[in-house]
Amino acid sequence: MANEPEHIDQPTAVGAAPAGPAAGQDGAAPAAVRVRGLWKKYGEQIAVAGIDLTLPAGRFIGLVGPNGAGKTTTLSMVTGLLRPDAGQVEIGGHDVWQDPVAVKSRIGVLPEGLRLFERLSGRELLSYIGRLRGLPGAEVDKRADQLLEVLDLSGAQNKLVVDYSTGMRKKIGLAAALLHNPEILFLDEPFEGVDPVSAQTIRGVLERYTSSGATVVFSSHVMELVESLCDWVAVMAGGRIRADGPLAEVRGDAPTLQDAFLELVGAGGRAAGHDLDWLGGGGAR
């Protein structure tokens, strides 16, 4: 388990050589993702404070933390959507910023607040994305058929995306991210605002995907969801990694991941509503 450092090292330039070997934590096969010295500031606000993180391949990985912890900023930098101020990210042994084409052919991304081509139908969107990825048209059509069926979107495939519900948008975005069969799938709050039926469908697809040896990395602040899905977690708060490793290791002796999480982020002893003695009673006073 990697705990929060006692000091913050000075950042190094983006793309600088990382410390240590390119292999995984055990020195064997390369990890799915390696992050070294990753920094991001917005003015005087430090969003990500020089984090180091190695994510193993073939696992269902949860990046968890409270709102404002730096999860979305981290995932955006890891996937090449946001340039870091300093640090290095490697995916499958390729540097995200020095070899972006090789990296982006290996990953699928479902970002938070996903913007889609709303004047296309769901079917047209997948057809466009697949061909943009360089897949043969016949293969795109076959995969689109299967994804639309599995994600329960066949009945809405000819409906414009602008008319899709939140859950349907998440599902068509997931289909687009999976269409080229990536090695690693990055999802930012994939269950946020999704109804229970759609959530169960998405969950089933992700479990099937990881069972084939692929890697899923998703962010969330819902500990119960992470605990039921993930076998490896990283806890983030204040722009730093507070703990990372197999779920059982991070949870430790705590009854639940929620309990361990609250302790790790310094909220374990916080009283709830101790200064709201005026609240309740059914009337304004």
C-alpha positions in Angstrom: 0.0 0.0 0.0 1.4 3.4 -1.0 0.7 6.1 1.6 0.7 9.9 1.2 4.2 11.3 1.1 5.3 13.6 3.8 6.6 16.2 1.3 5.9 17.2 -2.3 8.8 16.8 -4.6 9.4 19.5 -7.3 7.8 18.6 -10.7 9.9 17.5 -13.7 9.2 18.2 -17.3 6.5 16.4 -19.2 8.0 13.3 -20.9 11.1 13.2 -18.7 12.5 9.8 -18.0 10.7 8.1 -15.1 12.4 6.6 -12.1 12.7 2.9 -12.0 12.2 0.2 -14.6 9.4 0.0 -17.2 8.2 -3.3 -15.8 5.3 -3.9 -13.4 5.6 -3.8 -9.6 7.0 -7.3 -9.5 9.6 -6.6 -12.2 7.9 -9.1 -14.6 5.5 -8.0 -17.4 4.8 -4.3 -18.1 1.9 -2.8 -16.2 -1.2 -1.5 -17.9 -0.5 2.1 -16.8 2.5 3.8 -15.2 2.3 7.3 -13.9 5.3 9.1 -12.6 5.5 12.6 -11.1 2.2 13.8 -12.5 1.3 17.4 -11.8 -1.5 19.8 -12.7 -2.2 23.3 -11.4 -4.9 25.8 -12.2 -3.5 29.1 -11.1 -2.6 28.7 -7.5 -4.8 25.6 -7.1 -2.9 22.3 -7.2 -5.3 19.7 -8.7 -2.8 16.8 -8.9 0.3 16.9 -6.8 3.1 14.8 -8.3 1.4 11.4 -8.1 3.1 8.1 -8.8 0.9 5.2 -9.7 1.3 1.7 -11.3 -1.9 0.0 -12.4 -1.8 -3.8 -13.1 -3.1 -5.2 -16.3 -6.1 -7.5 -16.5 -7.8 -6.0 -13.4 -11.0 -4.1 -12.6 -9.5 -1.0 -11.0 -11.3 1.7 -9.1 -9.9 5.2 -8.6 -11.9 6.5 -5.7 -12.0 9.8 -3.8 -14.2 12.6 -2.6 -15.4 15.4 -4.9 -12.5 17.6 -5.9 -9.9 14.9 -5.1 -8.4 15.1 -8.6 -9.8 11.9 -10.1 -11.2 13.5 -13.3 -8.0 15.6 -13.8 -5.9 12.5 -13.4 -7.9 10.4 -15.8 -7.9 13.2 -18.4 -4.1 13.5 -18.2 -3.6 9.7 -18.3 -5.8 9.4 -21.4 -4.3 12.3 -23.3 -7.2 14.6 -23.0 -5.4 17.1 -20.8 -1.7 17.9 -20.9 0.0 17.8 -17.5 2.3 20.5 -16.2 4.9 17.8 -15.5 5.3 14.1 -15.3 5.1 11.0 -17.5 2.3 8.6 -18.3 2.9 5.2 -20.0 0.2 2.9 -21.3 1.3 -0.5 -22.5 4.9 0.7 -22.5 4.1 3.7 -24.8 4.4 7.3 -23.6 1.0 9.1 -23.9 2.5 12.4 -25.1 5.4 11.1 -27.2 3.5 8.3 -28.9 -0.1 9.3 -28.8 -1.3 7.4 -31.9 0.0 4.1 -30.4 -1.6 4.8 -27.1 -5.0 5.9 -28.3 -5.4 2.9 -30.5 -5.1 0.7 -27.4 -7.5 2.6 -25.1 -11.2 3.3 -24.9 -12.4 6.4 -23.0 -15.8 7.3 -21.6 -15.2 10.8 -20.0 -17.5 12.6 -17.6 -19.8 15.0 -19.4 -19.3 13.1 -22.6 -20.1 15.2 -25.7 -21.5 13.2 -28.6 -22.6 13.9 -32.1 -26.2 14.5 -31.1 -27.6 14.9 -34.6 -26.6 11.3 -35.5 -28.6 8.3 -34.5 -27.0 5.8 -32.2 -26.4 3.5 -35.2 -24.9 6.3 -37.2 -22.7 7.3 -34.3 -21.2 3.9 -34.0 -20.7 3.6 -37.8 -18.9 6.9 -37.8 -16.7 6.1 -34.8 -15.8 2.7 -36.1 -14.7 4.0 -39.5 -12.8 6.8 -37.9 -10.9 4.1 -36.1 -10.0 2.5 -39.4 -12.1 -0.6 -39.0 -13.6 -2.2 -42.1 -17.2 -1.2 -42.7 -18.5 -4.8 -42.5 -16.7 -5.3 -39.2 -18.0 -2.0 -37.8 -21.6 -3.0 -38.7 -21.2 -6.4 -37.1 -19.8 -5.1 -33.9 -22.3 -2.3 -33.7 -25.2 -4.8 -34.0 -23.8 -6.8 -31.2 -23.1 -3.8 -28.9 -26.6 -2.4 -29.5 -28.1 -5.7 -28.7 -26.1 -6.3 -25.5 -26.6 -2.8 -24.3 -30.4 -2.9 -24.9 -30.2 -0.1 -27.5 -31.4 -2.0 -30.6 -34.9 -0.4 -30.3 -33.4 3.1 -30.2 -30.6 2.6 -32.7 -32.3 4.9 -35.3 -33.2 7.5 -32.7 -31.1 10.7 -32.6 -28.7 10.8 -29.7 -30.0 14.3 -28.7 -33.2 12.5 -27.7 -31.4 9.8 -25.6 -31.8 9.7 -21.8 -28.8 9.9 -19.5 -28.6 6.2 -19.2 -28.9 5.7 -23.0 -26.1 8.3 -23.6 -23.8 6.4 -21.1 -24.5 3.1 -22.9 -24.0 4.5 -26.5 -20.8 6.2 -25.2 -19.6 2.9 -23.7 -20.4 1.1 -27.0 -18.3 3.7 -28.9 -15.4 3.2 -26.4 -15.5 -0.6 -26.8 -16.0 -0.7 -30.6 -12.3 -1.1 -31.5 -11.8 -3.7 -28.7 -9.3 -1.7 -26.6 -6.8 -3.2 -24.2 -7.7 -0.7 -21.5 -11.0 1.0 -20.8 -11.1 4.3 -18.9 -14.4 5.4 -17.4 -15.1 8.6 -15.4 -18.1 8.1 -13.2 -19.8 5.7 -15.6 -22.8 5.0 -13.3 -23.5 8.7 -12.4 -27.2 9.5 -13.2 -27.9 6.1 -14.6 -31.0 4.2 -13.7 -30.7 0.7 -12.0 -31.6 -1.2 -15.1 -29.0 0.6 -17.3 -26.5 0.3 -14.5 -26.9 -3.4 -14.3 -26.5 -3.7 -18.1 -23.3 -1.6 -18.1 -22.0 -3.7 -15.2 -22.5 -6.9 -17.0 -20.7 -5.7 -20.1 -17.7 -4.5 -18.0 -17.5 -7.8 -16.1 -17.5 -9.7 -19.3 -14.9 -7.4 -20.8 -12.5 -7.8 -17.8 -13.0 -11.6 -17.7 -11.3 -11.8 -21.2 -8.1 -10.3 -19.7 -8.7 -6.6 -20.5 -8.3 -3.8 -18.0 -11.0 -1.4 -16.7 -10.1 1.8 -14.8 -13.0 3.8 -13.5 -13.5 6.6 -11.1 -16.2 6.9 -8.5 -17.0 8.2 -5.1 -19.5 5.4 -4.4 -17.6 3.0 -2.2 -20.3 0.3 -2.2 -20.1 0.1 -6.0 -16.4 0.0 -6.1 -16.2 -2.7 -3.5 -18.7 -4.9 -5.4 -17.0 -4.5 -8.8 -13.2 -3.9 -8.3 -10.4 -6.2 -7.2 -7.8 -3.3 -7.1 -8.3 0.3 -5.9 -6.4 3.5 -5.6 -7.6 6.1 -3.1 -7.1 9.8 -4.0 -7.6 12.9 -1.9 -6.2 16.4 -2.2 -4.5 15.6 -5.5 -2.5 12.8 -4.0 -2.7 9.0 -3.8 -3.3 8.0 -0.2 -3.3 4.2 -0.8 -3.3 1.8 -3.7 -3.3 -2.0 -4.1 -5.6 -5.0 -4.1 -9.0 -4.3 -2.6 -8.4 -6.5 0.5 -5.1 -4.8 1.2 -6.4 -1.3 1.0 -9.5 -2.2 3.1 -7.2 -3.8 5.7 -9.0 -4.5 9.0 -11.8 -2.1 8.3 -15.3 -3.7 8.0 -15.9 -2.0 4.6 -14.0 -0.1 2.0 -16.2 2.9 3.0 -14.7 2.8 6.5 -11.2 2.5 5.2 -11.7 5.3 2.8 -13.0 7.7 5.4 -10.0 7.0 7.6 -7.6 7.4 4.7 -9.0 10.8 3.6 -9.2 12.1 7.2 -12.9 12.0 7.6 -13.3 9.0 9.9 -14.0 11.0 13.1 -16.0 13.8 11.6 -19.3 14.4 13.4 -22.4 14.7 11.2 -24.5 17.8 11.8 -23.2 18.7 15.2 -23.8 22.4 14.5 -27.3 22.0 12.9 -29.3 21.8 16.1 -31.9 24.2 14.5 -32.6 21.7 11.7 -35.9 19.8 11.8 -39.0 20.0 13.8 -41.3 20.8 10.9 -41.3 24.6 11.1 -39.3 27.8 10.6 -38.0 29.2 13.9 
